[in-house]
Amino acid sequence: MNIGIVCYASVGGSGVVATELASALASRGHDVHILSSEAPFRLRHEPRLHFHRVETPAYPLFREPQYVLSLTTKIVQVSREQALDIVHAHY
């Protein structure tokens, strides 16, 4: 299976749990793609485990960064390029 996992790498345990889940799925033969603004600190280089950074461009019209829009764009991009079967949004 080709699986996408979305997490917040730097907030609480989301990155930890998502990374451990991704690692376990990859060790069972699944291709797993983690999508986040930064690599979770527990992320190890493993076959079948891939990291995709969500880049949030600065846009002066809005006071807050548009992370949700950037995340959505990255999910669609990776889903199309990697033919994801499922996306797990870990929040």
Secondary structure, DSSP 8 states (H G I E B T S, - for coil): -EEEEEE-TTSTTHHHHHHHHHHHHHHTT-EEEEEESS--TT----TTEEEEE------TTSSS--HHHHHHHHHHHHHHHHT-SEEEEE-
